[in-house]
Amino acid sequence: MEWLVEQGEKLLKFFEDLYKAELFKLDDGNSFTLGLFIQLVFYAVIAYFIGRLISRLIHKTILSRFKFDRGTQEGISSVIGYLIAVIGFLIVLRGAGIDISSLTVIAGVLGIGIGLGFQNIASNFISGITILFEQPLKVGDLVEVNDLLGIVEKISIRSTVVRTLDNVFVIVPNQSLIENHIINWSYRDQKCRVHVPVGVAYGSDTTLVTEALLAAARKHPRVLAQPSPKVWFKEFGDSSLNFELLVWVNDPPGIPQLKSDLNFSIEIELNLRDISIPFPQRDLHIKNLEDFIPLFQGYGDLKVSDHSGLEVDSQTKTSQNSEYNSLRTQSLRDLLRQISYFQNCTPRQIRELIEQGYRQILPPGQVICREGDPGNSFYVILSGSVEIYSEKLGKHIVNRHAGEFIGEMALLMGTPRSASIRTIEQTTLFLVDHTNLQKLLLNHSQLADQISAELASRSESLASMGILPEKIDSEQGMFRWIRQRINILFEI
Protein backbone atom coordinates (compact mmCIF):
# COMPACT_ATOMS: atom_id res chain seq x y z
CA MET A 1 0.00 0.00 0.00
CA GLU A 2 2.80 2.41 0.90
CA TRP A 3 4.41 1.54 -2.42
CA LEU A 4 1.30 2.62 -4.30
CA VAL A 5 1.15 5.90 -2.39
CA GLU A 6 4.81 6.49 -3.11
CA GLN A 7 4.34 5.81 -6.82
CA GLY A 8 1.29 8.09 -6.92
CA GLU A 9 3.26 10.92 -5.31
CA LYS A 10 6.06 10.43 -7.84
CA LEU A 11 3.52 10.56 -10.68
CA LEU A 12 1.97 13.74 -9.31
CA LYS A 13 5.44 15.22 -8.88
CA PHE A 14 6.23 14.32 -12.48
CA PHE A 15 3.13 16.04 -13.82
CA GLU A 16 3.76 19.07 -11.58
CA ASP A 17 7.29 19.38 -12.87
CA LEU A 18 6.03 18.91 -16.43
CA TYR A 19 3.37 21.58 -15.87
CA LYS A 20 6.03 24.01 -14.59
CA ALA A 21 8.59 23.03 -17.20
CA GLU A 22 10.09 26.01 -18.97
CA LEU A 23 9.67 25.95 -22.74
CA PHE A 24 11.66 29.11 -23.49
CA LYS A 25 12.50 32.53 -22.14
CA LEU A 26 10.56 35.62 -23.20
CA ASP A 27 12.26 38.90 -24.08
CA ASP A 28 11.48 40.34 -20.65
CA GLY A 29 13.18 37.43 -18.88
CA ASN A 30 10.03 35.64 -17.80
CA SER A 31 9.65 31.92 -18.42
CA PHE A 32 7.08 30.50 -20.78
CA THR A 33 6.01 27.23 -19.15
CA LEU A 34 3.84 24.37 -20.38
CA GLY A 35 1.22 25.24 -17.78
CA LEU A 36 1.03 28.79 -19.07
CA PHE A 37 0.66 27.46 -22.57
CA ILE A 38 -2.24 25.20 -21.52
CA GLN A 39 -3.92 28.14 -19.79
CA LEU A 40 -3.55 30.30 -22.89
CA VAL A 41 -5.05 27.58 -25.10
CA PHE A 42 -7.97 27.17 -22.68
CA TYR A 43 -8.69 30.89 -22.53
CA ALA A 44 -8.23 31.23 -26.29
CA VAL A 45 -10.92 28.58 -26.87
CA ILE A 46 -13.23 30.43 -24.47
CA ALA A 47 -12.52 33.72 -26.28
CA TYR A 48 -13.28 32.04 -29.63
CA PHE A 49 -16.66 30.73 -28.49
CA ILE A 50 -17.55 34.05 -26.87
CA GLY A 51 -16.71 35.76 -30.17
CA ARG A 52 -18.93 33.29 -32.07
CA LEU A 53 -21.78 33.87 -29.61
CA ILE A 54 -21.52 37.65 -29.87
CA SER A 55 -21.34 37.51 -33.68
CA ARG A 56 -24.53 35.42 -33.80
CA LEU A 57 -26.31 37.84 -31.48
CA ILE A 58 -25.22 40.77 -33.67
CA HIS A 59 -26.40 38.90 -36.77
CA LYS A 60 -29.85 38.13 -35.34
CA THR A 61 -30.53 41.36 -33.43
CA ILE A 62 -28.79 44.11 -35.44
CA LEU A 63 -27.81 43.04 -38.97
CA SER A 64 -31.17 41.38 -39.64
CA ARG A 65 -32.86 44.78 -39.25
CA PHE A 66 -30.86 46.29 -42.09
CA LYS A 67 -31.57 45.56 -45.74
CA PHE A 68 -28.37 43.58 -46.26
CA ASP A 69 -28.47 40.41 -48.29
CA ARG A 70 -27.82 37.11 -46.56
CA GLY A 71 -24.21 36.86 -47.75
CA THR A 72 -23.26 40.32 -46.50
CA GLN A 73 -24.80 39.63 -43.09
CA GLU A 74 -22.88 36.36 -42.78
CA GLY A 75 -19.62 38.02 -43.85
CA ILE A 76 -19.93 40.91 -41.38
CA SER A 77 -20.88 38.66 -38.48
CA SER A 78 -17.99 36.25 -39.22
CA VAL A 79 -15.42 39.06 -39.33
CA ILE A 80 -16.78 40.52 -36.08
CA GLY A 81 -16.59 37.10 -34.41
CA TYR A 82 -12.96 36.57 -35.37
CA LEU A 83 -11.97 40.11 -34.30
CA ILE A 84 -13.60 39.61 -30.91
CA ALA A 85 -11.79 36.28 -30.53
CA VAL A 86 -8.40 37.91 -31.34
CA ILE A 87 -9.02 40.82 -28.98
CA GLY A 88 -10.10 38.39 -26.25
CA PHE A 89 -6.94 36.34 -26.71
CA LEU A 90 -4.78 39.47 -26.44
CA ILE A 91 -6.59 40.41 -23.23
CA VAL A 92 -5.89 36.92 -21.89
CA LEU A 93 -2.19 37.37 -22.66
CA ARG A 94 -2.11 40.65 -20.80
CA GLY A 95 -3.99 39.12 -17.88
CA ALA A 96 -1.46 36.30 -17.69
CA GLY A 97 1.33 38.85 -17.26
CA ILE A 98 2.83 38.32 -20.68
CA ASP A 99 4.17 41.38 -22.41
CA ILE A 100 2.68 41.36 -25.90
CA SER A 101 5.80 42.97 -27.28
CA SER A 102 7.69 39.88 -26.17
CA LEU A 103 5.68 37.66 -28.51
CA THR A 104 8.20 38.12 -31.28
CA VAL A 105 9.89 34.86 -30.32
CA ILE A 106 6.57 33.00 -30.32
CA ALA A 107 5.65 34.57 -33.64
CA GLY A 108 8.99 33.48 -35.04
CA VAL A 109 8.54 29.92 -33.82
CA LEU A 110 4.98 29.76 -35.13
CA GLY A 111 6.12 31.25 -38.42
CA ILE A 112 8.70 28.50 -38.84
CA GLY A 113 6.09 25.87 -37.91
CA ILE A 114 3.54 27.29 -40.31
CA GLY A 115 6.10 27.54 -43.06
CA LEU A 116 7.21 23.93 -42.65
CA GLY A 117 4.15 21.96 -41.65
CA PHE A 118 1.05 24.09 -42.03
CA GLN A 119 1.35 25.55 -45.50
CA ASN A 120 -2.11 24.44 -46.65
CA ILE A 121 -3.77 25.50 -43.41
CA ALA A 122 -2.15 28.92 -43.57
CA SER A 123 -3.08 29.29 -47.24
CA ASN A 124 -6.71 28.34 -46.53
CA PHE A 125 -6.77 30.72 -43.56
CA ILE A 126 -5.51 33.67 -45.61
CA SER A 127 -7.85 32.73 -48.47
CA GLY A 128 -10.78 32.67 -46.04
CA ILE A 129 -9.92 36.15 -44.77
CA THR A 130 -9.66 37.34 -48.39
CA ILE A 131 -13.07 35.89 -49.27
CA LEU A 132 -14.72 37.44 -46.21
CA PHE A 133 -13.33 40.92 -46.94
CA GLU A 134 -13.39 41.02 -50.76
CA GLN A 135 -16.60 38.97 -51.00
CA PRO A 136 -16.14 37.48 -54.49
CA LEU A 137 -18.81 35.09 -53.27
CA LYS A 138 -21.29 35.32 -50.39
CA VAL A 139 -23.62 33.01 -48.54
CA GLY A 140 -26.63 32.36 -50.76
CA ASP A 141 -24.76 32.81 -54.08
CA LEU A 142 -25.01 30.24 -56.85
CA VAL A 143 -21.43 29.38 -57.80
CA GLU A 144 -19.73 27.03 -60.22
CA VAL A 145 -16.21 25.80 -59.47
CA ASN A 146 -14.80 23.25 -61.91
CA ASP A 147 -17.56 20.61 -62.08
CA LEU A 148 -19.24 21.73 -58.84
CA LEU A 149 -22.45 23.77 -59.08
CA GLY A 150 -24.25 24.76 -55.90
CA ILE A 151 -25.30 27.40 -53.39
CA VAL A 152 -22.87 28.78 -50.81
CA GLU A 153 -24.16 27.85 -47.35
CA LYS A 154 -21.30 28.89 -45.07
CA ILE A 155 -17.92 30.62 -45.35
CA SER A 156 -15.44 29.90 -42.54
CA ILE A 157 -11.77 30.66 -42.13
CA ARG A 158 -10.54 27.31 -43.49
CA SER A 159 -13.24 26.17 -45.90
CA THR A 160 -16.53 27.00 -47.60
CA VAL A 161 -19.60 24.79 -47.55
CA VAL A 162 -21.43 24.51 -50.89
CA ARG A 163 -24.80 22.78 -51.18
CA THR A 164 -25.33 21.27 -54.61
CA LEU A 165 -28.70 21.36 -56.36
CA ASP A 166 -29.10 17.71 -55.29
CA ASN A 167 -28.89 18.86 -51.64
CA VAL A 168 -25.41 17.35 -51.17
CA PHE A 169 -23.05 19.42 -49.00
CA VAL A 170 -19.49 19.75 -50.31
CA ILE A 171 -16.71 21.27 -48.20
CA VAL A 172 -14.32 23.20 -50.45
CA PRO A 173 -10.95 24.50 -49.15
CA ASN A 174 -10.78 28.27 -49.48
CA GLN A 175 -7.52 28.02 -51.38
CA SER A 176 -9.34 26.24 -54.22
CA LEU A 177 -11.84 29.09 -54.44
CA ILE A 178 -9.06 31.68 -54.67
CA GLU A 179 -6.83 29.84 -57.14
CA ASN A 180 -9.50 28.51 -59.54
CA HIS A 181 -11.85 30.36 -61.84
CA ILE A 182 -15.22 30.80 -60.15
CA ILE A 183 -18.47 31.42 -62.01
CA ASN A 184 -20.67 33.36 -59.59
CA TRP A 185 -24.16 33.49 -61.08
CA SER A 186 -25.33 35.83 -58.30
CA TYR A 187 -22.42 38.30 -58.25
CA ARG A 188 -23.65 41.91 -57.91
CA ASP A 189 -26.68 41.43 -60.15
CA GLN A 190 -29.01 38.44 -59.89
CA LYS A 191 -30.17 38.98 -63.47
CA CYS A 192 -28.55 36.63 -65.99
CA ARG A 193 -29.24 35.23 -69.45
CA VAL A 194 -30.01 31.57 -70.02
CA HIS A 195 -29.31 29.75 -73.31
CA VAL A 196 -31.62 26.91 -74.33
CA PRO A 197 -30.42 25.04 -77.48
CA VAL A 198 -33.04 23.61 -79.83
CA GLY A 199 -32.57 21.65 -83.06
CA VAL A 200 -35.31 21.34 -85.69
CA ALA A 201 -35.55 19.41 -88.95
CA TYR A 202 -34.24 20.80 -92.21
CA GLY A 203 -37.04 22.42 -94.19
CA SER A 204 -38.72 23.89 -91.09
CA ASP A 205 -40.05 27.43 -91.39
CA THR A 206 -37.52 29.51 -89.42
CA THR A 207 -40.08 32.22 -88.65
CA LEU A 208 -42.50 29.65 -87.21
CA VAL A 209 -39.64 28.21 -85.16
CA THR A 210 -38.90 31.69 -83.80
CA GLU A 211 -42.57 32.19 -82.94
CA ALA A 212 -42.76 28.81 -81.18
CA LEU A 213 -39.66 29.41 -79.05
CA LEU A 214 -40.75 32.91 -78.04
CA ALA A 215 -44.26 31.69 -77.21
CA ALA A 216 -42.77 29.05 -74.88
CA ALA A 217 -40.54 31.66 -73.21
CA ARG A 218 -43.27 34.25 -72.63
CA LYS A 219 -45.61 31.71 -71.06
CA HIS A 220 -43.15 30.97 -68.27
CA PRO A 221 -43.77 33.20 -65.22
CA ARG A 222 -40.09 33.40 -64.22
CA VAL A 223 -38.85 34.66 -67.59
CA LEU A 224 -38.33 38.44 -67.46
CA ALA A 225 -40.19 40.62 -69.94
CA GLN A 226 -37.24 43.01 -70.07
CA PRO A 227 -34.79 42.34 -71.57
CA SER A 228 -37.12 40.50 -73.90
CA PRO A 229 -36.45 36.90 -75.03
CA LYS A 230 -34.45 36.42 -78.21
CA VAL A 231 -33.94 33.62 -80.71
CA TRP A 232 -30.61 33.02 -82.45
CA PHE A 233 -30.15 30.85 -85.51
CA LYS A 234 -26.82 29.33 -84.51
CA GLU A 235 -25.81 27.04 -87.36
CA PHE A 236 -26.67 24.47 -90.01
CA GLY A 237 -25.95 21.25 -88.15
CA ASP A 238 -25.31 17.77 -89.51
CA SER A 239 -28.92 16.69 -89.02
CA SER A 240 -30.74 19.82 -87.86
CA LEU A 241 -31.11 23.57 -87.97
CA ASN A 242 -29.72 24.65 -84.61
CA PHE A 243 -31.37 27.52 -82.73
CA GLU A 244 -30.87 29.02 -79.28
CA LEU A 245 -33.56 30.55 -77.12
CA LEU A 246 -32.17 33.30 -74.90
CA VAL A 247 -34.16 34.39 -71.86
CA TRP A 248 -33.36 36.56 -68.84
CA VAL A 249 -34.08 35.50 -65.25
CA ASN A 250 -33.32 36.95 -61.81
CA ASP A 251 -33.27 33.65 -59.90
CA PRO A 252 -29.99 31.84 -60.74
CA PRO A 253 -30.56 28.85 -58.40
CA GLY A 254 -33.74 28.05 -60.33
CA ILE A 255 -32.06 27.91 -63.75
CA PRO A 256 -31.96 24.07 -64.04
CA GLN A 257 -35.69 23.82 -63.29
CA LEU A 258 -36.37 26.72 -65.67
CA LYS A 259 -34.55 24.95 -68.51
CA SER A 260 -36.57 21.81 -67.92
CA ASP A 261 -39.84 23.78 -67.94
CA LEU A 262 -38.86 25.58 -71.13
CA ASN A 263 -37.95 22.31 -72.86
CA PHE A 264 -41.40 20.91 -72.03
CA SER A 265 -43.09 24.07 -73.34
CA ILE A 266 -40.93 24.18 -76.47
CA GLU A 267 -41.85 20.59 -77.32
CA ILE A 268 -45.54 21.48 -77.04
CA GLU A 269 -45.22 24.64 -79.14
CA LEU A 270 -43.25 22.84 -81.87
CA ASN A 271 -45.82 20.05 -82.03
CA LEU A 272 -48.63 22.59 -82.39
CA ARG A 273 -46.90 23.93 -85.49
CA ASP A 274 -45.92 20.49 -86.81
CA ILE A 275 -42.22 21.29 -86.49
CA SER A 276 -40.27 18.09 -85.96
CA ILE A 277 -37.16 17.59 -83.85
CA PRO A 278 -34.80 15.35 -85.87
CA PHE A 279 -32.46 12.60 -84.79
CA PRO A 280 -29.09 11.78 -86.43
CA GLN A 281 -29.59 9.93 -89.73
CA ARG A 282 -27.38 8.17 -92.25
CA ASP A 283 -28.26 7.31 -95.84
CA LEU A 284 -27.15 3.89 -97.14
CA HIS A 285 -26.54 3.48 -100.88
CA ILE A 286 -26.07 -0.10 -102.14
CA LYS A 287 -24.44 -0.93 -105.46
CA ASN A 288 -25.50 -4.05 -107.41
CA LEU A 289 -28.80 -4.12 -105.58
CA GLU A 290 -30.13 -6.90 -107.79
CA ASP A 291 -27.71 -9.36 -106.19
CA PHE A 292 -29.36 -8.77 -102.79
CA ILE A 293 -33.00 -9.12 -103.88
CA PRO A 294 -33.13 -12.95 -103.51
CA LEU A 295 -31.98 -12.58 -99.90
CA PHE A 296 -35.02 -10.44 -99.02
CA GLN A 297 -37.72 -12.28 -100.94
CA GLY A 298 -40.81 -12.97 -98.85
CA TYR A 299 -40.58 -9.81 -96.74
CA GLY A 300 -43.39 -8.04 -98.65
CA ASP A 301 -42.76 -4.51 -97.44
CA LEU A 302 -39.44 -4.24 -99.33
CA LYS A 303 -39.54 -2.38 -102.65
CA VAL A 304 -36.94 -1.36 -105.21
CA SER A 305 -37.15 2.28 -106.22
CA ASP A 306 -36.42 3.67 -109.67
CA HIS A 307 -33.21 5.28 -108.41
CA SER A 308 -31.73 1.97 -107.13
CA GLY A 309 -32.41 2.73 -103.47
CA LEU A 310 -34.35 0.89 -100.78
CA GLU A 311 -37.79 2.18 -99.96
CA VAL A 312 -39.49 0.82 -96.84
CA ASP A 313 -43.20 1.46 -96.27
CA SER A 314 -43.71 3.04 -92.88
CA GLN A 315 -47.03 3.15 -91.15
CA THR A 316 -45.77 5.79 -88.69
CA LYS A 317 -45.99 8.66 -91.20
CA THR A 318 -49.28 10.55 -91.03
CA SER A 319 -50.66 13.44 -93.00
CA GLN A 320 -51.30 16.83 -91.49
CA ASN A 321 -54.75 17.02 -89.98
CA SER A 322 -57.23 19.78 -90.53
CA GLU A 323 -56.82 21.03 -86.97
CA TYR A 324 -53.16 21.83 -87.54
CA ASN A 325 -53.90 23.48 -90.88
CA SER A 326 -56.24 25.81 -89.02
CA LEU A 327 -53.51 26.61 -86.49
CA ARG A 328 -51.03 27.28 -89.27
CA THR A 329 -53.30 29.81 -90.99
CA GLN A 330 -53.56 31.62 -87.66
CA SER A 331 -49.81 31.89 -87.13
CA LEU A 332 -48.60 35.22 -85.80
CA ARG A 333 -46.62 35.83 -88.97
CA ASP A 334 -49.70 35.48 -91.18
CA LEU A 335 -51.81 37.64 -88.87
CA LEU A 336 -49.21 40.42 -88.90
CA ARG A 337 -49.09 40.29 -92.69
CA GLN A 338 -52.80 41.18 -92.73
CA ILE A 339 -52.10 44.54 -91.04
CA SER A 340 -51.57 47.27 -93.62
CA TYR A 341 -48.39 48.76 -92.13
CA PHE A 342 -46.75 45.32 -91.83
CA GLN A 343 -47.67 44.02 -95.29
CA ASN A 344 -44.42 45.08 -96.94
CA CYS A 345 -42.13 43.86 -94.15
CA THR A 346 -39.35 41.49 -95.11
CA PRO A 347 -39.12 38.05 -93.41
CA ARG A 348 -36.35 39.43 -91.22
CA GLN A 349 -38.51 42.37 -90.13
CA ILE A 350 -41.38 40.00 -89.34
CA ARG A 351 -39.08 37.94 -87.12
CA GLU A 352 -38.00 41.14 -85.35
CA LEU A 353 -41.66 42.06 -84.85
CA ILE A 354 -42.35 38.67 -83.28
CA GLU A 355 -39.40 39.19 -80.93
CA GLN A 356 -40.58 42.66 -79.88
CA GLY A 357 -44.19 41.75 -79.13
CA TYR A 358 -46.35 38.75 -78.45
CA ARG A 359 -49.81 37.43 -79.22
CA GLN A 360 -52.62 37.51 -76.69
CA ILE A 361 -55.90 35.65 -77.32
CA LEU A 362 -58.79 36.91 -75.18
CA PRO A 363 -62.37 35.64 -74.77
CA PRO A 364 -65.43 37.90 -75.22
CA GLY A 365 -66.03 40.39 -72.41
CA GLN A 366 -62.40 40.38 -71.22
CA VAL A 367 -61.22 43.78 -69.90
CA ILE A 368 -57.88 44.65 -71.52
CA CYS A 369 -57.13 47.81 -69.53
CA ARG A 370 -59.06 50.20 -67.29
CA GLU A 371 -59.52 53.93 -67.21
CA GLY A 372 -56.79 55.60 -65.15
CA ASP A 373 -54.29 52.74 -65.47
CA PRO A 374 -50.73 53.66 -66.52
CA GLY A 375 -50.26 53.49 -70.27
CA ASN A 376 -47.49 50.91 -70.60
CA SER A 377 -48.70 48.77 -73.52
CA PHE A 378 -49.62 49.21 -77.14
CA TYR A 379 -52.01 46.81 -78.91
CA VAL A 380 -52.65 45.92 -82.54
CA ILE A 381 -55.94 44.08 -83.17
CA LEU A 382 -55.10 41.05 -85.30
CA SER A 383 -58.59 39.55 -85.27
CA GLY A 384 -61.89 40.22 -83.53
CA SER A 385 -63.09 43.56 -82.14
CA VAL A 386 -63.03 45.59 -78.92
CA GLU A 387 -65.14 48.29 -77.29
CA ILE A 388 -63.67 51.50 -75.89
CA TYR A 389 -65.84 52.98 -73.15
CA SER A 390 -65.76 55.31 -70.14
CA GLU A 391 -66.47 53.66 -66.79
CA LYS A 392 -66.78 56.99 -64.99
CA LEU A 393 -69.40 58.31 -67.41
CA GLY A 394 -70.95 54.92 -68.17
CA LYS A 395 -70.67 55.79 -71.86
CA HIS A 396 -69.79 53.83 -74.99
CA ILE A 397 -67.15 55.66 -77.05
CA VAL A 398 -66.22 53.58 -80.11
CA ASN A 399 -65.54 50.05 -81.38
CA ARG A 400 -62.21 49.03 -82.92
CA HIS A 401 -61.75 46.13 -85.34
CA ALA A 402 -59.00 43.99 -86.88
CA GLY A 403 -56.19 46.04 -88.39
CA GLU A 404 -56.59 48.96 -85.95
CA PHE A 405 -54.48 49.73 -82.90
CA ILE A 406 -55.60 50.59 -79.37
CA GLY A 407 -53.99 51.87 -76.19
CA GLU A 408 -51.60 54.02 -78.18
CA MET A 409 -52.82 57.39 -76.93
CA ALA A 410 -51.80 56.94 -73.29
CA LEU A 411 -48.54 55.20 -74.19
CA LEU A 412 -47.46 57.66 -76.85
CA MET A 413 -48.66 60.77 -75.02
CA GLY A 414 -47.21 59.70 -71.67
CA THR A 415 -50.57 59.97 -69.84
CA PRO A 416 -52.82 57.52 -67.92
CA ARG A 417 -55.51 55.58 -69.80
CA SER A 418 -58.37 57.92 -70.71
CA ALA A 419 -60.84 55.04 -71.22
CA SER A 420 -61.36 51.34 -70.58
CA ILE A 421 -61.14 48.65 -73.27
CA ARG A 422 -62.84 45.23 -73.39
CA THR A 423 -63.31 42.59 -76.05
CA ILE A 424 -66.63 42.19 -77.88
CA GLU A 425 -65.79 38.76 -79.31
CA GLN A 426 -62.84 36.40 -79.18
CA THR A 427 -59.98 38.71 -80.06
CA THR A 428 -56.33 38.24 -80.91
CA LEU A 429 -54.04 41.13 -79.97
CA PHE A 430 -50.41 41.85 -80.73
CA LEU A 431 -49.05 43.43 -77.54
CA VAL A 432 -45.93 45.61 -77.38
CA ASP A 433 -44.62 47.26 -74.20
CA HIS A 434 -42.92 50.66 -73.99
CA THR A 435 -39.31 49.46 -74.40
CA ASN A 436 -40.04 47.24 -77.37
CA LEU A 437 -42.31 49.86 -78.94
CA GLN A 438 -39.30 52.15 -79.04
CA LYS A 439 -37.38 49.54 -81.06
CA LEU A 440 -40.44 48.97 -83.24
CA LEU A 441 -40.81 52.67 -84.09
CA LEU A 442 -37.08 52.96 -84.79
CA ASN A 443 -37.24 50.12 -87.31
CA HIS A 444 -40.64 51.04 -88.80
CA SER A 445 -40.90 54.78 -89.29
CA GLN A 446 -44.04 54.31 -91.42
CA LEU A 447 -45.77 52.88 -88.34
CA ALA A 448 -44.94 56.03 -86.37
CA ASP A 449 -46.35 58.10 -89.26
CA GLN A 450 -49.57 56.08 -89.37
CA ILE A 451 -50.04 56.28 -85.60
CA SER A 452 -49.45 60.04 -85.73
CA ALA A 453 -52.02 60.40 -88.50
CA GLU A 454 -54.54 58.34 -86.52
CA LEU A 455 -54.00 60.43 -83.39
CA ALA A 456 -54.26 63.64 -85.40
CA SER A 457 -57.76 62.61 -86.46
CA ARG A 458 -58.75 62.40 -82.78
CA SER A 459 -58.28 66.05 -81.95
CA GLU A 460 -61.30 66.16 -79.65
CA SER A 461 -59.93 63.35 -77.47
CA LEU A 462 -56.53 65.00 -77.26
CA ALA A 463 -58.10 68.35 -76.42
CA SER A 464 -60.16 66.78 -73.62
CA MET A 465 -56.93 65.39 -72.13
CA GLY A 466 -55.51 68.94 -72.01
CA ILE A 467 -52.22 68.12 -73.71
CA LEU A 468 -52.66 69.99 -76.99
CA PRO A 469 -50.79 73.26 -77.53
CA GLU A 470 -52.95 76.34 -78.07
CA LYS A 471 -51.86 77.25 -81.60
CA ILE A 472 -52.59 74.37 -83.99
CA ASP A 473 -54.59 75.57 -86.95
CA SER A 474 -54.72 72.43 -89.13
CA GLU A 475 -54.70 68.65 -89.04
CA GLN A 476 -51.30 68.68 -90.74
CA GLY A 477 -49.93 70.89 -87.98
CA MET A 478 -51.34 68.51 -85.39
CA PHE A 479 -49.73 65.57 -87.22
CA ARG A 480 -46.32 67.28 -87.08
CA TRP A 481 -46.76 68.10 -83.38
CA ILE A 482 -47.72 64.50 -82.49
CA ARG A 483 -44.91 63.09 -84.61
CA GLN A 484 -42.41 65.35 -82.86
CA ARG A 485 -43.80 64.38 -79.43
CA ILE A 486 -43.38 60.69 -80.31
CA ASN A 487 -39.80 61.36 -81.38
CA ILE A 488 -39.08 63.04 -78.02
CA LEU A 489 -40.82 60.42 -75.86
CA PHE A 490 -39.14 57.48 -77.58
CA GLU A 491 -35.86 59.21 -78.49
CA ILE A 492 -36.13 58.39 -82.20
Secondary structure, DSSP 4 states (H G I P E B T S, - for coil): -HHHHHHHHHHHHHHHHHHT-EEEE-TTS-EEEHHHHHHHHHHHHHHHHHHHHHHHHHHHHTGGGTT--HHHHHHHHHHHHHHHHHHHHHHHHHHTT--GGGGHHHHHHHHHHHHHH-HHHHHHHHHHHHHHHH-SS-TT-EEEETTEEEEEEEE-SSEEEEEETTS-EEEEEHHHHHHS-EEETTSS---EEEEEEEEE-TT--HHHHHHHHHHHHHTSTTS-SSSPPEEEEEEE-SSSEEEEEEEEES-GGGHHHHHHHHHHHHHHHHHHTTPPPP--------SSGGGTGGGGTT-SSEEE-TTS-EEE--TT--PPPHHHHHHHHT-HHHHHHTSGGGTT--HHHHHHHHHH-EEEEE-TT-EEE-TTS---EEEEEEESEEEEEETTTTEEEEEEETT-EESHHHHHHT---SSEEEESSSEEEEEEEHHHHHHHHHH-HHHHHHHHHHHHT-HHHHHHHT-S-S---SHHHHHHHHHHHHHHHHT-
